[in-house]
Each structure stands twice: as C-alpha cells, then as structure tokens.
Amino acid sequence: MKLNDVPFELIDWKKLEAKEVKGITSKAFWRTKNFNDVRIRIIEKLPGYRADHFCKKGHIIYIIEGSMEVEFENGMKFNIGAGESLFLSDVEENGHSTYTEKGVKYFIID
C-alpha cells in the first residue's frame, strides 16, 4: 500500500452515510472513505451476519467492539475480538469469510 497524494483530512465517521450490505444472514453497515487506491471503512455487522462470499483482498482490521469468526477457504477458523487486529495480504490463499454471532464493529483499511 502506498499513501501517495493523500490529502490531509479529518473524518467524522458519524457524518458519512452508512451503506447497508446484506449477508447470507443479517446485514452490515459500511461507512467508507476512499483515497486513490486506499479504502478505509468503519463496518458494523449486526448479530448473525454471515458474509456471502470468500474475499481475496488484503486487509488491516482493528476490532472496536464485539467479535467475529474468520474462516479461510482451506477450512481454518479463528475468532478475533475487541482490541485485536488482523493483517491479511493480497494473495489467493488468503480467501476468507466472516461470521458474527453477537455483532461486531471494526475499522478496516484495504
């Protein structure tokens, strides 16, 4: 990731529109800011949310509240909770999906 030509900006996340994203079950809300090739978001997934795909993109994630299960296409699973971070690179082998039983809110850069 290169952060070239990114202007200084303060972001008030509460003022950004929350886009509804449906999963297989439940729904999520994304507040998104784009800077050239970099996308940053605050994502809130409601209880029971299960992603509808395996994502191949790399991410840096910080969990603000709650927890979620991350499952890789190879079957490996683990939980990540409040105060923890996850780093995934842009490689095919990192195909992953998420599920949250009780809900989760996180900051993500990709």
TORKOL-4160 file (C-alpha; in steps of 0.2 Angstrom, whole numbers, padded with zeros to 4 digits, m for minus):
110
<pt num="1" X="0000" Y="0000" Z="0000"/>
<pt num="2" X="0007" Y="0017" Z="m0005"/>
<pt num="3" X="m0001" Y="0033" Z="0003"/>
<pt num="4" X="0005" Y="0045" Z="m0011"/>
<pt num="5" X="m0005" Y="0060" Z="m0014"/>
<pt num="6" X="m0017" Y="0058" Z="0000"/>
<pt num="7" X="m0023" Y="0075" Z="0006"/>
<pt num="8" X="m0024" Y="0079" Z="0025"/>
<pt num="9" X="m0042" Y="0076" Z="0031"/>
<pt num="10" X="m0051" Y="0074" Z="0047"/>
<pt num="11" X="m0065" Y="0061" Z="0046"/>
<pt num="12" X="m0081" Y="0062" Z="0056"/>
<pt num="13" X="m0087" Y="0045" Z="0054"/>
<pt num="14" X="m0104" Y="0049" Z="0061"/>
<pt num="15" X="m0107" Y="0061" Z="0046"/>
<pt num="16" X="m0103" Y="0048" Z="0032"/>
<pt num="17" X="m0118" Y="0039" Z="0025"/>
<pt num="18" X="m0120" Y="0021" Z="0031"/>
<pt num="19" X="m0122" Y="0009" Z="0016"/>
<pt num="20" X="m0132" Y="m0006" Z="0020"/>
<pt num="21" X="m0124" Y="m0023" Z="0015"/>
<pt num="22" X="m0134" Y="m0039" Z="0016"/>
<pt num="23" X="m0125" Y="m0055" Z="0020"/>
<pt num="24" X="m0132" Y="m0073" Z="0019"/>
<pt num="25" X="m0140" Y="m0069" Z="0035"/>
<pt num="26" X="m0142" Y="m0052" Z="0044"/>
<pt num="27" X="m0134" Y="m0036" Z="0037"/>
<pt num="28" X="m0120" Y="m0024" Z="0039"/>
<pt num="29" X="m0117" Y="m0006" Z="0038"/>
<pt num="30" X="m0102" Y="0002" Z="0030"/>
<pt num="31" X="m0096" Y="0020" Z="0031"/>
<pt num="32" X="m0082" Y="0022" Z="0018"/>
<pt num="33" X="m0069" Y="0034" Z="0013"/>
<pt num="34" X="m0058" Y="0032" Z="m0002"/>
<pt num="35" X="m0041" Y="0039" Z="m0005"/>
<pt num="36" X="m0035" Y="0034" Z="m0023"/>
<pt num="37" X="m0031" Y="0015" Z="m0021"/>
<pt num="38" X="m0034" Y="0015" Z="m0002"/>
<pt num="39" X="m0051" Y="0012" Z="0005"/>
<pt num="40" X="m0055" Y="0014" Z="0024"/>
<pt num="41" X="m0071" Y="0009" Z="0032"/>
<pt num="42" X="m0080" Y="0008" Z="0049"/>
<pt num="43" X="m0090" Y="m0008" Z="0047"/>
<pt num="44" X="m0104" Y="m0013" Z="0059"/>
<pt num="45" X="m0111" Y="m0031" Z="0057"/>
<pt num="46" X="m0127" Y="m0035" Z="0066"/>
<pt num="47" X="m0129" Y="m0051" Z="0076"/>
<pt num="48" X="m0130" Y="m0066" Z="0065"/>
<pt num="49" X="m0121" Y="m0058" Z="0050"/>
<pt num="50" X="m0113" Y="m0071" Z="0038"/>
<pt num="51" X="m0103" Y="m0065" Z="0023"/>
<pt num="52" X="m0110" Y="m0071" Z="0006"/>
<pt num="53" X="m0093" Y="m0074" Z="m0002"/>
<pt num="54" X="m0074" Y="m0078" Z="0002"/>
<pt num="55" X="m0064" Y="m0062" Z="0000"/>
<pt num="56" X="m0047" Y="m0062" Z="m0009"/>
<pt num="57" X="m0042" Y="m0044" Z="m0005"/>
<pt num="58" X="m0029" Y="m0040" Z="0009"/>
<pt num="59" X="m0035" Y="m0030" Z="0024"/>
<pt num="60" X="m0029" Y="m0022" Z="0040"/>
<pt num="61" X="m0043" Y="m0024" Z="0053"/>
<pt num="62" X="m0045" Y="m0017" Z="0071"/>
<pt num="63" X="m0059" Y="m0023" Z="0081"/>
<pt num="64" X="m0068" Y="m0009" Z="0090"/>
<pt num="65" X="m0082" Y="m0019" Z="0098"/>
<pt num="66" X="m0088" Y="m0037" Z="0098"/>
<pt num="67" X="m0080" Y="m0051" Z="0089"/>
<pt num="68" X="m0081" Y="m0061" Z="0073"/>
<pt num="69" X="m0076" Y="m0078" Z="0067"/>
<pt num="70" X="m0064" Y="m0078" Z="0051"/>
<pt num="71" X="m0064" Y="m0093" Z="0041"/>
<pt num="72" X="m0052" Y="m0097" Z="0027"/>
<pt num="73" X="m0056" Y="m0107" Z="0011"/>
<pt num="74" X="m0045" Y="m0121" Z="0017"/>
<pt num="75" X="m0056" Y="m0123" Z="0032"/>
<pt num="76" X="m0045" Y="m0114" Z="0046"/>
<pt num="77" X="m0056" Y="m0104" Z="0058"/>
<pt num="78" X="m0052" Y="m0092" Z="0072"/>
<pt num="79" X="m0060" Y="m0078" Z="0082"/>
<pt num="80" X="m0055" Y="m0060" Z="0083"/>
<pt num="81" X="m0061" Y="m0049" Z="0097"/>
<pt num="82" X="m0061" Y="m0031" Z="0103"/>
<pt num="83" X="m0044" Y="m0023" Z="0104"/>
<pt num="84" X="m0036" Y="m0036" Z="0092"/>
<pt num="85" X="m0030" Y="m0033" Z="0074"/>
<pt num="86" X="m0029" Y="m0044" Z="0059"/>
<pt num="87" X="m0017" Y="m0042" Z="0044"/>
<pt num="88" X="m0020" Y="m0051" Z="0028"/>
<pt num="89" X="m0011" Y="m0049" Z="0012"/>
<pt num="90" X="m0017" Y="m0049" Z="m0006"/>
<pt num="91" X="m0014" Y="m0067" Z="m0010"/>
<pt num="92" X="m0026" Y="m0080" Z="m0017"/>
<pt num="93" X="m0023" Y="m0092" Z="m0002"/>
<pt num="94" X="m0030" Y="m0079" Z="0010"/>
<pt num="95" X="m0048" Y="m0081" Z="0004"/>
<pt num="96" X="m0058" Y="m0078" Z="0019"/>
<pt num="97" X="m0076" Y="m0075" Z="0025"/>
<pt num="98" X="m0083" Y="m0069" Z="0041"/>
<pt num="99" X="m0097" Y="m0073" Z="0054"/>
<pt num="100" X="m0103" Y="m0064" Z="0070"/>
<pt num="101" X="m0114" Y="m0071" Z="0082"/>
<pt num="102" X="m0117" Y="m0056" Z="0093"/>
<pt num="103" X="m0112" Y="m0042" Z="0081"/>
<pt num="104" X="m0095" Y="m0033" Z="0078"/>
<pt num="105" X="m0089" Y="m0016" Z="0074"/>
<pt num="106" X="m0072" Y="m0013" Z="0066"/>
<pt num="107" X="m0060" Y="m0001" Z="0057"/>
<pt num="108" X="m0053" Y="m0008" Z="0041"/>
<pt num="109" X="m0040" Y="m0002" Z="0028"/>
<pt num="110" X="m0039" Y="m0011" Z="0011"/>
